[in-house]
Amino acid sequence: MKYFAYIIFSLLYLQLFSQDIVKPLKKNELVEKHHNVQINDPYRYSENLNDTSVINWINQNNTQTTNYFKKIEGEKKLINRILQSYEKKDSDISSTIITANNLYFYLKTDPKENYSKLFYKEGKNGKEILVFDPKSYRVNDSIKYTINHISPCWAGEKIALGITENDKEFSNVIVIDVKSRVIIFETDKKSWPGALGGVKWNANCNGIYYTHVPVTDKIKKGYLFNTEATYFDIENNEEKTILFSKSNNPNISFKEEDFPLLYFDYHENQHIIGTIAGVAKYRDAYVASLKEVSKNKKDWKPLFKISDKVRRFFLLKDELIYLTAKDASNFKICKTSIHKPDFTNPDILVPEYTEEIITSFAITTDGIYFVKVKNGVEAKLMFLDNTGVLKQIDLPVKAGSISLQTKSPTKSDLWITIEGWANNSTKYFYDIESKSFTLEKETSELKQKDVIVEEVLVQSHDGKEIPLSLIYKKGFKKDGSCPLFITAYGAYGQSIKPRSTVLTSNWIDEGGVYAVAHVRGGGEKGYEWHMDGQKLNKSNSWKDLISCVKYLQKQDYTNPKKTVAWGASAGGITVGRAVLEEPNLFSAVIITSGTLNTLRSEFAPNGKNNVKEFGTVKNIEEFKSLLAMDSYHNLKKNTSYPAFLVTTGFNDARVASWQSTKFIARLKEYSISNKPILFAVDFESGHGRENSKRKTLTKIARRIAFALSQTGHPDYQPKE
């Protein structure tokens, strides 16, 4: 009888928990050689996104991950708390654009509706008028549409919108007559506004420019290749005219993976600029007369080259004002004529600083405003007036980062948005006459009470000092017992800018320390800082992170059993390799849409563009570096790895989702720690940029819950 009861209990137990067991992904042995180095890649076949066995395996992992979190009571409460807090907020206002004639256009999201509508008003205090609700778009095809880009014409009588479906980044473009709120133009020639510059208007507001992406299905041949900078005649409802592309300009050395972009940022300009872009910050540029281009003449003349290291630029009639790292690692602002361009000996408007980097600038009728930043976390606002006098402008609050917005180079109006680790995002209008700021908007994501911010410098493996930001609540004790959530990026010259977030506030509310390691490869300390974490120097990125983690553990901020690392996108390289190199430093790892298989990255959609940042397997030295930074290929058998939560979006156009699939398959095969290895793929998401607010907040809550479950928090332990 006891034996029979035992059998019944065992069967019930297996039925209840078999859903948490995921069988290993099958292996198809594949061995290839690169530069006499043997590479074993048994999960290569999973790069085929049509393989049903892989899709089934992913679905099993999704079920396992869902069931894991169902057992954590604290996660449900956390999600509810975050969503309830969001729903109590005022509507989110974003993407505000102010025209020269003082029309305000913006997206507004009611927390209870969970999607954005387009509004406008005449002046800051004008009556709010609804222009477009995406629910009214194609109401019969049962697809969820959202607005992912807005671009009003110069006078504001028309506005172009990017309309995307199901959280994808690619969008149709429509044009609306603002007064009548009627769609007057529509094309399904896809744009990618989040990556390729959005929509620009011509001088007369009867035509638009944008980069068309012919193939947006990642499974089809030619995906993201041979894109075209195009013009659409709105007035005559004409199809596209290709102005700048590989096919249209055979005399220009386009590659199939290059993105041609057009810049027309001031309606009085008589010229337009075209650049050949990838994911790199520096590019070749050409200039053409609008008169000639309008006749479809291929009259593009060279303007600047990649070697001129132009980071940002603005064409004001015949003068190009630009930010450059050429002979200035911390950047300088220069000026040159487009008719006789001289990037070797330009007019230097603002020379390079020694301790700070110049990150951005904006032009008004009074002069040039620009932002300089120290160590990526301490921002100041500067002003160069038309007489050449340079001065610092006193800010109303301390700034970690500053963004600039103007109406027009012929107007005085300036708005700045200030953010910080413990500051609400605040937008101010600056009055140059009274030299005063007026608060226009405040957005709170972080509870402000008793928040402490520390900025320290940590010595890395080679003696370089790495900026490290720490955020925690007052009363924190340095006894090694607190959970640490540390993140790093380190690629493309991009900085992690100080800003308050839902993740930060909820993590420190649970008693944890939130840390940001500003590792090399990012842009926090200028051009050389980026180069020191690129290609052959990439190992500096993860060694910098390791040094920061060791410092925090040595200084008793935390201990290895309480340390969680998070990396997203290219930050997957930094975090993935740091953890694989020193797994004993970490309790858990979270990787979101991560780059984890760099040896194969250049063969993925948009992969050829990443060669500029990481290298190519065709070059022996770069191949060695790619192999060193590849987390998938650096996993070791019979190793005790930390717990992992890896998530990705199936429709990701930036980092192929199969990189995460391959990494998880091998990690599950090799790890002997018996710690959770969770994998979740969102089949209705991409890189995460187009996710709804609710989806984003839910995913943030899941990261926090997983981290707390692996660092011993009693409210977040899985219960059977």
HELIX and SHEET records of a PDB file:
HELIX    1   1 LYS A    2  PHE A   17  1                                  16    
HELIX    2   2 SER A   18  ASP A   20  5                                   3    
HELIX    3   3 ARG A   44  GLU A   47  5                                   4    
HELIX    4   4 THR A   52  LYS A   70  1                                  19    
HELIX    5   5 GLU A   73  LYS A   88  1                                  16    
HELIX    6   6 PRO A  134  SER A  136  5                                   3    
HELIX    7   7 LEU A  290  SER A  294  1                                   5    
HELIX    8   8 ILE A  306  ASP A  308  5                                   3    
HELIX    9   9 VAL A  502  ASP A  509  1                                   8    
HELIX   10  10 TYR A  527  MET A  531  1                                   5    
HELIX   11  11 LYS A  535  ASN A  537  5                                   3    
HELIX   12  12 SER A  539  LYS A  554  1                                  16    
HELIX   13  13 PRO A  560  LYS A  562  5                                   3    
HELIX   14  14 GLY A  571  GLU A  581  1                                  11    
HELIX   15  15 PRO A  583  LEU A  585  5                                   3    
HELIX   16  16 THR A  598  SER A  601  1                                   4    
HELIX   17  17 GLY A  607  PHE A  614  1                                   8    
HELIX   18  18 ILE A  620  MET A  629  1                                  10    
HELIX   19  19 SER A  631  ASN A  634  1                                   4    
HELIX   20  20 TRP A  658  TYR A  670  1                                  13    
HELIX   21  21 LYS A  693  SER A  709  1                                  17    
HELIX   22  22 PRO A  714  TYR A  716  5                                   3    
SHEET    1   A 2 VAL A  31  HIS A  34  0                                        
SHEET    2   A 2 VAL A  37  ASN A  40 -1                                        
SHEET    1   B 4 ASP A  92  ILE A  98  0                                        
SHEET    2   B 4 LEU A 103  THR A 109 -1                                        
SHEET    3   B 4 SER A 116  GLU A 122 -1                                        
SHEET    4   B 4 ILE A 129  PHE A 132 -1                                        
SHEET    1   C 4 TYR A 145  PRO A 152  0                                        
SHEET    2   C 4 LYS A 158  GLU A 165 -1                                        
SHEET    3   C 4 SER A 171  ASP A 177 -1                                        
SHEET    4   C 4 VAL A 182  SER A 191 -1                                        
SHEET    1   D 4 LYS A 200  TRP A 201  0                                        
SHEET    2   D 4 GLY A 207  HIS A 212 -1                                        
SHEET    3   D 4 GLU A 228  ASP A 233 -1                                        
SHEET    4   D 4 THR A 241  SER A 245 -1                                        
SHEET    1   E 4 PHE A 259  TYR A 263  0                                        
SHEET    2   E 4 HIS A 271  ALA A 277 -1                                        
SHEET    3   E 4 ASP A 284  SER A 289 -1                                        
SHEET    4   E 4 LYS A 301  PHE A 304 -1                                        
SHEET    1   F 4 VAL A 310  LEU A 316  0                                        
SHEET    2   F 4 GLU A 319  THR A 324 -1                                        
SHEET    3   F 4 LYS A 332  SER A 337 -1                                        
SHEET    4   F 4 ASP A 347  VAL A 350 -1                                        
SHEET    1   G 4 ILE A 357  THR A 364  0                                        
SHEET    2   G 4 GLY A 367  LYS A 374 -1                                        
SHEET    3   G 4 GLU A 378  ASP A 385 -1                                        
SHEET    4   G 4 LEU A 390  ILE A 393 -1                                        
SHEET    1   H 4 SER A 401  THR A 406  0                                        
SHEET    2   H 4 LEU A 414  GLY A 420 -1                                        
SHEET    3   H 4 ASN A 423  ASP A 431 -1                                        
SHEET    4   H 4 SER A 436  THR A 443 -1                                        
SHEET    1   I 8 VAL A 451  GLN A 459  0                                        
SHEET    2   I 8 GLU A 465  LYS A 473 -1                                        
SHEET    3   I 8 VAL A 513  ALA A 517 -1                                        
SHEET    4   I 8 LEU A 484  ALA A 488  1                                        
SHEET    5   I 8 THR A 563  ALA A 568  1                                        
SHEET    6   I 8 ALA A 588  THR A 592  1                                        
SHEET    7   I 8 ALA A 643  GLY A 649  1                                        
SHEET    8   I 8 ILE A 677  ASP A 682  1                                        
END                                                                             
